[in-house]
């Protein structure tokens, strides 16, 4: 996802391990980031525009979720999706920024990581 921050084009990304597609815009949109004023589309730049603070927050959150998805993909290869997703789905609800750490802790405990 192309993002204009302080006049400079940056990229937010989260690559789906299966499809290899950057799904950052989908994730941000699904969590209201494209409709609640965090981002606005700049037609001239053909990019979304946001403040440095918003960009850094999403960059960190997407990186945390990317790391989690990478671990999940590895665990699925080793243990199968049923076992891995049983653990993932056993974790309660958390804020978006806290969810990766909570799921990772549960995976670490379940699979001895």
ABEGO torsion letter per residue (X at the ends): XBBBBGGBBBBBBBBBAAAGBBAAAAAAAAAGAAAAGABBBBAAAGBBBBBAAAAAAAAAAAAAAAAAAAAAAAAAAAAEAAAAAAAAAABBBBBAAAAAAAAAAAAAAAAGX
